[in-house]
Amino acid sequence: MKLPIAKTVYAASKQVIDTFSNSTKAAFKSVVLIPFPFPGSLAVGFVTGTIPDSKGKILYRVFVPMAPNPTSGFLILLPEEALQFTEISVEDGIKMVVSGGILAPTQL
């Protein structure tokens, strides 16, 4: 904590780890890919649950974190057909976002 650069990196890393503690990982159900921010592109998102719209159609609540600071991001409500479910674990999804894509699985 006495070295200026190490102190900054350590403090930021600790904040990210604390934010995504076991309770937060449990809140994320799965890792999905969604068309965001425009059609044809894909963003990594985390399903946090579902909610019915006014017509009774089920929408998925998807949190799309900002890289490399995943404590901010977008909450997007999408129908199931807009989601691409992945086999990526929530932990690996978080690692991918925090690292800016450097730590990514070899295949989606």
SVG drawing of the C-alpha trace seen along z (x, -y; Angstrom):
<svg xmlns="http://www.w3.org/2000/svg" viewBox="-52 -7 58 32">
<polyline fill="none" stroke="black" stroke-width="0.4" points="0.0,0.0 3.0,-2.3 3.9,-2.1 1.8,-4.6 1.1,-2.5 0.6,0.8 -1.7,-1.0 -4.0,-2.2 -4.1,1.2 -4.7,3.0 -7.5,0.6 -9.3,0.9 -8.9,4.7 -10.2,5.0 -13.2,2.9 -14.1,5.1 -13.6,8.3 -15.7,7.0 -18.5,5.9 -18.6,9.3 -18.5,11.3 -20.3,14.7 -23.7,13.1 -23.4,11.1 -22.3,14.1 -25.3,16.0 -27.6,13.1 -26.4,13.7 -28.2,16.7 -26.3,17.2 -24.1,15.5 -25.7,14.4 -24.8,12.6 -27.2,9.9 -27.3,7.5 -25.9,4.3 -25.2,1.5 -26.5,1.9 -27.8,4.8 -25.0,7.1 -22.8,6.5 -22.8,8.7 -22.3,7.8 -21.8,10.0 -24.7,9.8 -25.7,11.5 -29.3,12.7 -30.6,11.6 -34.1,12.9 -37.4,12.5 -40.3,10.2 -43.7,10.2 -44.6,7.2 -48.1,5.7 -49.3,8.3 -47.9,11.2 -44.9,11.9 -41.8,12.9 -38.9,10.6 -35.4,11.4 -33.6,8.9 -30.1,8.6 -27.3,6.6 -24.6,5.5 -21.6,4.3 -19.1,1.7 -15.6,2.9 -13.2,2.7 -15.4,1.4 -18.3,3.8 -20.0,1.9 -21.8,-0.3 -23.6,0.8 -27.0,1.2 -30.2,3.0 -31.9,4.3 -35.2,6.1 -35.3,8.5 -37.5,11.4 -35.9,14.8 -35.5,14.9 -33.0,11.9 -30.7,13.8 -27.9,16.2 -27.3,18.4 -23.7,19.5 -21.9,22.3 -19.7,19.6 -19.7,19.8 -20.7,16.6 -17.2,16.4 -15.6,16.7 -18.0,14.1 -17.0,11.6 -13.3,12.3 -13.8,11.6 -15.5,8.2 -13.0,7.1 -10.0,8.0 -11.5,6.2 -11.7,9.4 -8.1,10.5 -9.2,13.4 -11.8,15.0 -12.8,18.6 -11.5,20.1 -15.0,20.6 -18.5,19.2"/>
</svg>
